[in-house]
Amino acid sequence: MTGGARSPDLVDRAGTGDLHALRGRLTGGLVLPGDADWDDARRAWNLAVDQRPVAVALVESVEDVVKVVEFAGERGLRIAPQGTGHGASALAVLDGSILVKTSRLRGVEIDAGAARARIEAGALWEDVVVPAAEQGFVVLHGSSPDVGVVGYTLGGGMGWLARSRGLAANSVTAVELVTSEGRFVRLDSENEPDLFWAVRGGGGSFGVVTAIELELYPTPELFAGAMFWPLERAGEVLRSWRGWAETVPHEVTSVGRILHFPPLPDVPEPMRGQSFVIVEAVFVGSEADGNALVAPLRELDPAADTFAAVEPTALQHLHMDPPQPVPGVGDGLFLERLPDEAIGAFVQNAVPPLISLEIRQLGGAMASSAQHHGAVGTLDAEYVMFAVGMAPNPEIAAAVHEAVDRVKAGLAPWESARTYFNFAERQVGGARLYPLKTYTFQRLRKIRATHDPAEMFVSNHPIPSAAVIDTARIASAPLFANLPTAELEELAGAMGEAEVDAGTEIITVDESGSTVYLIEAGEAEVIGAGGPSPMALGTGDTFGEIGLLLTEGKRTATVVARTPMQLLALSEPDFERIRQKIPEFERSLRSLGLERSSR
Ligand SMILES: Cc1cc2nc3c(=O)[nH]c(=O)nc-3n(C[C@H](O)[C@H](O)[C@H](O)COP(=O)(O)OP(=O)(O)OC[C@H]3O[C@@H](n4cnc5c(N)ncnc54)[C@H](O)[C@@H]3O)c2cc1C
């Protein structure tokens, strides 16, 4: 339930004449429907996405951004910041929004002495990787040279050095940003620490980032490459890779994948139109040690093997991502484990029209927490999967969506409750992007409510501003009548974790490590296989990790769900796991004075 405060009728107040006036005030460009360059300006990197904002601002300075934000604020318009449009597929419809493209802001400054890079919002990773390497540094870029540094980093940022150095978001040292009030701020651990924490994993819900400052790492020795085997060996190779990956040190970041190279002229001849199972890996260490590490993979007798000592700039091309904009449909998920059965399901569904299906090993530095981390925190799953296909027209796009759904359904028994921000190419309930046992999502909502209460900023995965929860309402429930104020406030905060409309009658308890939602009636957004859908909650319905429905103050049903947002996607092993937790849950209920009733 992300219902924003801006209604579409406000948009009508921004007449075209008004927008022309804004054009005159910007150093950069403002492109409007009907202009000759309208289609170029509104195009996203992902060509399958048809973006139709009210205008596209091609900002060239912080002042331009401030002017656009002030203009939007006065007229009730929204702002959708965008670098490249790699992440455009999950963006909401842009009605009433000005698309603020940062692609003209590509400056990069390397401060070798401080081991920092200051990167303007429109810079691509290749704009940073090359000058950083020239000065003896590596950065935590991802698989593709033309992904935007800012969008990638705000969503986490998992690259080839992720197991050894962590997520890019946790290497950010400062962020320059324009708030919804048009205020320019530099965020760091001393200045606006809440907002600084929120943007590092919370995405684009908090303002327009104009520049970001990242830590640089001295270039280590790097050994990297890929091995290719015929597709028929997919199961055997991926099982061996998984076994190998689980023994290697954190200095190795690796991917097991299936690639159906399209029969296109720009794909090199030996690969064109062919399908392979591939292992790609980067080792931070010497060539001799690297050769020893990959020896077990070489024993599988690959058809091609490119492993060698490499320069840092070579890592940008290891994954063979498309070098230019393409129309794509894809989606991902975290995997708690990767047993043989999961590999079997993955291989079985790895068929065209999907082109690339990959499983990246997590762990290492991504799984270890540190005080300075941003909202992205740590990733607890063991693997992450992403599947994608080309979608040149709506019919093929529909077929690719179905193929992605089949892969996800096959892996559902091992899927984590959380999903990875940057690989979620469909809209997901924001709570699913953060660890469930922390208050990360709730804290993000509060920070959004402080800095963008009217939800001006449109992000690919929006953080709704916090629902206003009335502590007096909670105190009116007999169960909580005698709670001290501090605990009441904590409960009110915990309620923010459930995406329930303000005013819905819910009471939340955090007890025995489980979040318990006591729901009398209301509406929830439930994410199922077909995407998010609103659901009225009545008798027999509830949501929450373990929830129970109260009717007229009496408990009438208990429903257990793996996550707040996945009530419809429970599978057998999950039921088993949750069933085992029920005695503990029952004990905590009794300690709260609740009687068991039906079911
Ligand atoms: C080919 C390809 C390879 C990829 N490889 C990886 C990978 O290896 N690892 C990984 O983690 N992810 C990867 N991704 C996912 C990628 O990180 C996300 O799609 C990311 O959102 C792209 O950032 P962008 O700026 O290029 O895209 P955009 O679509 O421009 O931005 C995505 C979102 O970021 C926010 N944003 C962007 N700029 C600003 C700004 N200036 N101010 C405020 N908010 C802003 C907005 O909410 C925007 O909707 C890949 C994606 C593709 C298509």
The ligand as a Gaussian input file, in Angstrom:
#p B3LYP/6-31G(d) Opt

LIG

0 1
 C       23.035000      -5.637000     -18.004000
 C       22.854000      -5.433000     -16.528000
 C       23.855000      -5.852000     -15.656000
 C       23.714000      -5.675000     -14.275000
 N       24.676000      -6.134000     -13.426000
 C       24.535000      -5.960000     -12.078000
 C       25.520000      -6.437000     -11.173000
 O       26.519000      -7.016000     -11.562000
 N       25.309000      -6.244000      -9.852000
 C       24.217000      -5.571000      -9.358000
 O       24.113000      -5.371000      -8.152000
 N       23.272000      -5.112000     -10.210000
 C       23.396000      -5.313000     -11.538000
 N       22.429000      -4.877000     -12.395000
 C       21.234000      -4.218000     -11.839000
 C       21.493000      -2.718000     -11.752000
 O       22.380000      -2.457000     -10.699000
 C       20.164000      -1.992000     -11.491000
 O       19.338000      -2.132000     -12.616000
 C       20.400000      -0.517000     -11.182000
 O       19.179000       0.035000     -10.754000
 C       20.909000       0.215000     -12.394000
 O       21.266000       1.525000     -12.069000
 P       21.215000       2.629000     -13.224000
 O       21.501000       3.930000     -12.600000
 O       22.037000       2.167000     -14.367000
 O       19.691000       2.503000     -13.670000
 P       18.481000       3.519000     -13.558000
 O       17.315000       2.791000     -14.126000
 O       18.840000       4.805000     -14.154000
 O       18.285000       3.719000     -12.014000
 C       17.629000       2.767000     -11.229000
 C       16.988000       3.478000     -10.042000
 O       18.007000       4.041000      -9.245000
 C       17.568000       5.270000      -8.709000
 N       18.448000       6.338000      -9.189000
 C       19.245000       6.349000     -10.270000
 N       19.907000       7.529000     -10.331000
 C       19.491000       8.249000      -9.279000
 C       19.799000       9.547000      -8.775000
 N       20.676000      10.345000      -9.385000
 N       19.176000       9.974000      -7.661000
 C       18.299000       9.192000      -7.008000
 N       17.969000       7.971000      -7.436000
 C       18.564000       7.500000      -8.547000
 C       16.160000       5.503000      -9.188000
 O       15.252000       5.054000      -8.200000
 C       16.084000       4.637000     -10.411000
 O       14.753000       4.199000     -10.685000
 C       22.548000      -5.052000     -13.767000
 C       21.530000      -4.635000     -14.647000
 C       21.684000      -4.834000     -16.007000
 C       20.565000      -4.427000     -16.915000

